[in-house]
Structures are given as C-alpha cells and as structure tokens.
C-alpha cells in the first residue's frame, strides 16, 4: 500500500508538473505570437505612412517641376502681350500660351489619374501596372514593355499594393538615376507563386556602395522592406554600365495574405 501510494503520488506529481510546464509554454507562445502580430501590424502601418509621404513628395515635385514652370512661362508670355500691344508675333505668342496651358492641363490630368488609379481595392494588378506603364511611356523618355503569362490570378489588396509600389520604385530609380532607354517587366504566375522580373539598360551602380549608406540606399531599403512584409523573396543585381535587374517571388500561400 505504501509503495502504491508513493507511485501514485509520483505519477500525479509528474502529471501536475507536465500540465504546468505545458500551460507555461503555451502562454509564452501566445505572448510571443501577440508581440509578432503587433510588430507586423506596426510595420504595415509604418509602410503605409511612408508610402503616403512619398506620394505627397512626388505630387509636389510633379506640380513644381512640370506644371508650375509651364504656367509660369505662360504667365510671362501673357504679361508681355499686355504691356506690348504692338508685339509683332502676337498670334504666335498666343498660340504658344495656349499650347503651354493645354500641356499643363494634360499633366495635371495624368497626375490625377496616377493618384486615383492606386485604388487597388477596385482594380486588378495587371490593370494597375499597365496604367503605370502608359504614364511612363507617355513621357517619351524610356520605353517600358510588359509581358505576362497569365493575367487571371487573384491577389489580396495588400499584396497588390506592395507589388505596385516596388515596381514604381524600380522604374522611378531607372528613370531618374540610370538614364535608361528601355525597361522590361515580366510576370510569371504558376502553382508555386508569382515571380516578377524587371530589368533596365541604364548606367547601373555599385550595390555595395549604396546599400551601406542610409540616404543613398533608401530606395533599395524600401523595396526590400516591402518584400519582407509580404513574405516575398527579393534580390537586385546591378553593375556599372550594365544595367539593373530586380527579381521578386511571392509564394502561392502568401498571395492572399
């Protein structure tokens, strides 16, 4: 009886300790999971705020550099006409003013379209990319081509938004810094997931030099951070005078996250 009692007490103690340790580990796991979810949510919020900030900066630059300068020029021409009624080329000047105002209105409409088209809730990614490419091609600075093997795949709003922003960042860098003449964009969708490849024929750059500097590497950091947030594999390759290429792969189980 004594031996049986001892064995029973040891067994009960073992069960009690096991249950206690299990609950302790479960509580710790749930706490860590809550912390990770909170961090993920905060990262998403920070990224959205950063996107909004960059969008407002782009709006300011577009209005100041393009529309503002054209309207200023139109104003100068108009003032010249008002102070010099006998200006010999008055008809030509009036025509120039009209052309400048028309170009400014077109750029404002394009800018407005580029802002409203980012409503990823109501648009497919392919349509969003195509609209962005049309806007870039309209500048006649660089030719952008778009190839896709399947346009019927579905993505969550978050994934669409992040892919669009990564592509925009790449093209913006190619246009502003690489002085490229051609950008190729390729989408491949399969059961494994979605792969995105973008290449330009620009001047290229030393990746090590830029990733090690906070200010110069902010574009690369933004693209990499967005890829990490959606669980995508991201890589970028570049070398001087040989252009730049970007590779992005989102696994199938992350496309609806």
N, C-alpha and C positions, 0 to 999 in steps of 0.2 A: 504493500500500500504506500509506504513511504517513497519507494523508488518510482512507483507510478505517478505519485503526486509531484515529485521532483521533475519527472519527464514532462508531465502536463504543464507545470509552471514554466519550464524552459520553452516548451512549444508555444504557449500563449505569449510569453515574453518576445519570442522570435517574431511572431505574427505582429505584435504591437509595434516592435521596432521597425519591421518591414513596412507596415502601413504608415507609420510616422515619417520614415525616410521617403516613401513614395509621395506622400502629400507635400512634403517639403520640396522635393524636386519638381513636382507639378506646379506648386506656387511660384518657384523660382523661374520655371519655364514660361509660365503665363506672364510673369513680370517682365522678363526679357523680351517676350513677344510684344507686349504692350509698348515697351520702350522703342523697339524696332519699328512698330507701326506708327508711333508718334513721330519718330525721326523721318520715316518715309513721307508722311503727310506734310511735315515741315519742309522737307526738301522739295516736294511738289509745289508747295506754296511759294517758296523762295524762287523756284524756277519760273513760275508763272509771273511773279512780280518782276523778275529780271527780264522776261520776255516783253512785258508791258513797257518797262523802262526803255529797252532798246527800240521798241516800236515807236515810242514818242520821240526818241532821238532821231530815228530815221525820218519821221514826219517833219521834224524841224529842219533837218538838213535838206530834204527834198524841196520844201517850201522856200527856204532861204537861198539855196544854190541855184535852183532852176526857175521856179515860178516868180520868186521875188526879183531876181535880176532881170527877167524878161519884162515884168510890169514896170520896173524902174526905167528901163530903156524906153518903153512905150510912153511913160510919163515925160521923159526928157524930150522925145520927139514932139509930143503934143505941146509942150511949153515953147519949143522953138517955133512951131507953127503959129501959136497965139501971139508971139512977140514979133514975128516977121511975116506979115501978111503977103509980102511980095516974094516969098521964097520961091525960087524958080522950079524946084522939083516938088511942089506941094502935093501933087497927085501921087507921086512915088512914095513920099513920106507917109501919106495917109494909108496907102496900101501896106507899107511896112508895119505901121501901127496895128492895123487890122490883123496882119499875119501874126504879129507878136502876141496879141491878145488871144487869138484863136489857139496858138500853141500853148499858151499858159492855161487856158481853159481845158485843153486836152490833157495836159499833165495833171491838173487838179482832178479831172475825172478818173485818170489812171490811178492816181494816188488813192482816191476814194474807193475805187474798185479793189485795189490791193488790200485795203483795210477791211472792207466788208466781206471779201472772199474768204477771210480767215475764220469764218463761221463753220468750223469743222463739224458741228453737230448736224448740219443740214447738207453737207457736201461730201462726196467721195474723195479719197486721197488722190486718185488719178486726175480728177477734175481740178483739184486744188493745185497740183503740180503743173498741170497743163496751163492753167491761168497764170501761174507764176512765170512759166517759160515764155508765154506770149508777151508778158510785160517786159521781160529781159530782151527778147528778140526784137521788140519794138524800138529799143534804143539803138539798134544797128551798130553796136559795139562788138558784140560777140554772138556767135551762132550757137544755140543750145538745141541738142537733139534728145529725144526721149523715146526709149524702147522698153516695151513691157510684154511679157509672155502671157499674162493673164490679168485681166482688169476686173474680175468678178469677186475677188477676195474681200472679206469684211474685216474691219479693224475697229477697236474702241476709239472714242473721241480723243482720249489722252494719247494713245499711240499715234493716231493721225497727226495730232498737233505737234508732237515731238519730232516725228519724221520730217514733217514740213519745215520745222524750224532748223533742223540740221541741214537739210538741202538748201534752204535760204542762206544760212551762214556760209556754207561752202561756196555757193555761187557769188555771194557778196564779196568774199575774200578773193575769189578768182578774178572778178571784175575790177576791184579796187586796187589790189596789190600785185596780181600776177600778170596783168595786161594780156590776158589770154584772148585768142580769137575763136576758140571753139571749146565747148563743154559738152561732154557726152554723159547722159544719165540712163542707167539701165536698171530695171526692176525685174527680178525673177521670183515668182511665187511657186512653192511646192508644198507637199505634205509636211516637210520638215520646218518650213517657215518662210519668211520673206527676206530676200537679200537685195541690198541696194548698193550700186556701184556708181561713183561719179568721178570723172577724170577731166582735167583741163590741159591745154597745151601751153600754159603760161611759163613764166620765168622760174617757177619753183622756189624753194627756200630750204635752209638748213633746219630740220625739225628740232635737233638738239639745242640749237641756239634759241629757238622761240619757245619751246616748252619749258625752258628753265627760267624764263623771265615772265613775271606776273602780267605786266601790261601788254607786252607783245604777244603773249600766248593766250590772251583771254578768249579769242575766237575758238581756238582748239580746245581750251578747257570747257567752254560752253557746250560744244558738240559732244565731247567725251562725257560730261556730266549728264547730259540729257540721255545719252545711250545707256549709261549705268542705271538711271532711274527707271527705265523701261525693261531692264534685263537684257539688253542687246549687246552683241559683240561689236566692237568698234576699232577700226585701225585707219591710219592715214599715212601715206607714203609720199615723199617728195624729195627732189634733189635739184640743185641749181641747173637752170636751163633745160630741165627735162619734165617740167610739169608736176602736177599734184594729183593723187588719186585717193579716194575715200572708199572704204568698204564697211558696210553696216549689215548685220544679220540679226533678225528678231525671230527667236524660236516660235513654233506654232502655238505653244501653250502660253506665250506672252502676248499674242496679238490681240487678245480681248481683255487684257488686264485693265 
